Amino acid sequence: MRKYSRFGIAFRKKFLLKKGATPVMYVPADGRPALLPPFRPYRRGVVRTNSVAFDEFWRRYQRLAAWMQNTGPSSKRELVGLFEDVTEFLNMNVLSHLKFFNPYLPDRHKHNFYMEREWRVMRQVRFGLKDVIRIILPARFALRFRRDFPRYNGEVVFG
């Protein structure tokens, strides 16, 4: 709450799963990649951190995506379509769910994002009051909240 806001809204995991939510993958920026990336000249002894490996992947990925988009229609239309499908899938389901963090920061540091248990949905989530299981708000808003949402039966937490 100190980091983001004193207001929050919570849903059941089952509800969010039906909306396409998936957890974020936390990657230590200064950790070494488990496998050596296939990028030249990035070989053993050169790639020292995950952030360097992913940055190089991202540069190459963006160049390849731009090249595929700018080639226009060709005899390789099926290949272009497959690549666009793979690109969209990676963007929406993998790359958008990576969160790099500094594993050496103390737990309470404002830039320590590890263990937030963040989930993301890459589209608008429509919901009703019955879908909300917890509301978090400052105590000074309690009466107003109860007045504005008299049919809300879920948990209210004051922070």
C-alpha positions in Angstrom: 0.0 0.0 0.0 2.9 2.3 0.7 4.2 1.6 -2.8 1.1 2.0 -5.0 -2.1 3.1 -3.4 -4.3 2.8 -0.3 -7.1 1.7 -2.6 -7.5 -1.8 -4.0 -9.9 -4.3 -5.4 -9.6 -8.0 -5.3 -11.2 -10.9 -7.3 -11.2 -14.6 -6.9 -8.4 -16.3 -8.9 -11.0 -18.5 -10.6 -12.8 -15.4 -11.9 -9.5 -13.9 -13.2 -8.5 -17.2 -14.8 -11.7 -17.2 -16.9 -10.7 -13.7 -18.1 -7.3 -14.9 -19.2 -5.2 -13.7 -16.3 -1.7 -15.2 -15.8 1.0 -14.6 -13.2 4.0 -12.4 -14.0 7.4 -14.1 -14.2 9.9 -12.3 -12.1 13.4 -12.4 -13.6 16.5 -11.3 -11.6 18.1 -8.6 -13.8 21.6 -9.4 -12.6 21.2 -13.2 -12.6 23.0 -15.2 -15.2 20.9 -16.8 -18.0 20.5 -20.5 -17.4 21.4 -21.2 -21.0 23.7 -19.3 -23.3 21.7 -17.3 -25.8 22.4 -18.2 -29.5 23.3 -14.6 -30.3 26.7 -13.8 -31.8 29.0 -12.4 -30.3 27.1 -13.1 -27.1 28.8 -16.3 -26.0 30.3 -17.7 -22.8 31.9 -15.0 -20.7 30.2 -12.2 -22.6 26.5 -12.5 -21.4 26.8 -11.9 -17.7 23.2 -11.1 -16.8 19.6 -11.9 -17.7 18.9 -8.3 -18.6 21.7 -8.3 -21.2 20.5 -11.5 -22.7 16.8 -10.3 -22.8 17.8 -6.9 -24.2 19.7 -8.5 -27.0 16.7 -10.9 -27.7 14.4 -7.9 -27.7 16.5 -6.0 -30.2 16.7 -8.9 -32.5 13.0 -9.7 -32.1 12.0 -6.1 -32.9 14.3 -6.1 -36.0 12.8 -9.3 -37.2 9.2 -8.2 -36.6 9.9 -4.9 -38.4 11.5 -6.7 -41.3 8.5 -9.1 -41.6 6.0 -6.2 -41.5 7.9 -4.2 -44.1 8.4 -7.0 -46.7 4.7 -6.8 -47.7 2.9 -9.6 -49.5 5.2 -12.2 -51.0 5.3 -15.8 -52.0 6.1 -16.6 -48.4 2.7 -15.3 -47.2 2.1 -18.4 -45.0 5.5 -17.9 -43.3 4.6 -14.2 -42.7 1.3 -15.2 -41.3 2.8 -17.8 -39.0 5.5 -15.3 -37.8 2.7 -12.7 -37.1 0.9 -15.3 -35.0 4.0 -16.2 -33.1 4.9 -12.5 -32.6 1.4 -11.7 -31.2 1.5 -14.8 -28.9 4.9 -13.8 -27.5 3.9 -10.2 -27.0 0.6 -11.0 -25.3 1.5 -14.1 -23.3 5.2 -14.1 -22.6 7.0 -10.8 -23.1 4.3 -8.7 -21.5 4.5 -10.9 -18.4 8.2 -10.6 -17.7 9.2 -8.3 -14.8 12.9 -7.7 -14.1 13.9 -7.0 -10.6 17.0 -6.2 -8.5 17.4 -9.2 -6.2 19.7 -7.3 -3.9 17.3 -4.6 -2.8 15.8 -5.0 0.8 12.2 -6.3 0.9 10.8 -2.9 1.8 12.6 -0.9 -0.8 10.3 1.1 -3.1 11.9 -0.4 -6.2 11.7 -4.0 -5.0 9.0 -5.6 -7.0 9.8 -9.3 -6.3 7.1 -11.4 -4.7 4.2 -9.0 -5.5 2.3 -12.0 -6.9 1.2 -9.8 -9.8 -1.2 -11.2 -12.3 -2.0 -9.5 -15.7 -4.8 -9.6 -18.2 -4.0 -8.2 -21.6 -7.5 -6.9 -22.2 -10.3 -5.1 -20.5 -11.9 -7.1 -17.7 -15.6 -6.5 -17.2 -17.0 -7.3 -13.8 -19.9 -6.8 -11.5 -20.1 -6.1 -7.8 -20.7 -9.8 -7.2 -17.3 -10.6 -8.7 -15.4 -8.4 -6.2 -14.3 -10.3 -3.0 -12.4 -7.6 -1.2 -12.2 -3.8 -1.2 -9.2 -2.0 0.3 -9.6 1.7 1.2 -8.7 4.2 3.9 -11.1 4.2 6.9 -12.2 7.8 6.2 -14.1 6.5 3.1 -16.0 3.7 5.0 -19.3 5.6 5.3 -19.2 6.8 1.8 -18.4 3.4 0.4 -21.3 1.8 2.4 -23.6 4.5 1.2 -22.6 4.2 -2.5 -22.5 0.4 -2.5 -25.1 -0.9 0.0 -25.4 -4.2 -1.8 -21.7 -5.1 -1.6 -21.4 -8.2 0.7 -17.6 -8.9 0.3 -14.8 -8.1 2.7 -13.8 -4.5 3.3 -10.3 -3.8 4.6 -9.2 -0.4 5.9 -5.7 0.6 5.4 
